[in-house]
Amino acid sequence: MQLRDAQRAYILHTLRQLRSDWPRVVSSLISSTDTQDEIAEMKIAIEGCCHGALPAIYSHIAALEARHRYKVDLLLICGDFQAIRNERDLQCMAVPDKYKQLGDFWKYYTGVEKAPIPTIVIGGNHEASNYLWELYHGGWLAPNIYFLGHAGCIQVNGIRIAGASGIFKSQDFPHGHWERLPYNQGSMRSIYHIREFNIMRLSLLSRPTIFLSHDWPQGIEHFGDTNGLLRRKPFFRQDIKTGSLGSPPMMGLLHTLKPDWWFSAHLHCRFDAAVIHQEAVPQTSASGDTGEGTNPDEIVIGDFDDDTVDAPIAGGSSVVDERGAPPRSGPSSSAVPVSRTPPEVDLPTPAPLFVPIRNDDEIILDDEELEVSQPPAPLPKPLETKFLALDKCLPKRQFLEVVDVPIPADFIPPDSSAASVPGQSSAANSDNTVTLSFDPEWLAITRAFQPFLSMTRTNAPYPDEAQAREAVSRELEWVQKNVIQKAGDARAEETSQSRAFVPSKTANNLL
Ligand SMILES: [Zn+2]
């Protein structure tokens, strides 16, 4: 049976959606079609906080690969990465002195060690903030380790991965990036507080597959097993009660962008949830000032070290539960300071239930009525965001999981000549080449908002949504013409071709 591309893409998409609900039935359906080998997926490992534990994370993944006989294609790290290159970087990281240790990142930075898996990271609230500032728009922290930027979106084998670094703190939200070296106790912290500028830019993205944030979206605990979370973390009770657990702008972005997956860290425990976007978002009493003062900011490393030890990871790895549980109570998502987000207009309209229209003059026999009765049309599957927060890398903690993410049907792998481009090896593991590409839409957003990137406390007035979208579409034309066409490819220029990793120190003069 020959299928047109669009038909095939639609069928594959539908099968993937159904597979989580009826895995056995759908697997047999897939195997009985000629499309079986076209469902390509990436096996993506998700890590909560890193806290400098790169070797332990990579060896944990290697153990999982050996145990389960699969290959992990990509690692995502949700902040507190701690890209400490040298002793000076330690002076820019906001942690108590006892945690100021050089760690192992410098080995990856200098080439003594090589990250075995392409790794994408965002920043948290314990970082070498001077180094992350150098890569504000994203870039290679080390070979094979890519920083998504203070805000960013790239494509990995066509899968769109967006993210925001830092954590929410209301008093710094509206400011520009005024911090300068040498940091004092105040600027060393405010520098990683997320700014409205970046939320505004991210809110203009069309739907990504994955979103990474360090802190949780505010109120996300209501979309999962809240009581189970409270049993493990009873000291969350007050923040949950006041609606101040998590970041308000992140929940705003979750509802605006509706990604398939949202991964977080920060609170040092595992928690999963599912947000069904078809559900009307309940407006609760949470107001614009939620998060003021009581946001779980500034978690001091070690606060959670003495917590009750969480249950060990069952089987070492699991594909996240994909249940579609509706929210158990209303999220406090009304406290969204992103006034420019579009309304939720892209939800599928439920098909009307079958309602027979009866002619009163018509005589209907019983068996005739049976013939006209039909089952109701199936409702379209609502958009869903699967949320997963993970712990930090310590024994017996739930810090890493592996999920399968389908590669878009329209993704075209680069030709083999790209492999000779300097830096290309930065995005490869031992068995597979993973292609990192700039996202054209994000490039356009970056260009459109460059005039509004403030280096002082105050910002120039931002454009309204209509002006911003117009500017983005104008810049998208520029990107099409000057980046994509010049690259001679229908895709964006590969990230590694434009900015290879450039070390500032070698291992020899560092030691
Ligand atoms: Zn952490």
Boltz pocket constraint, residues with backbone or C-beta under 6 A from the ligand:
constraints:
  - pocket:
      binder: B
      contacts: [[A, 49], [A, 50], [A, 51], [A, 79], [A, 80], [A, 124], [A, 265], [A, 266], [A, 268], [A, 392]]
      max_distance: 6.0
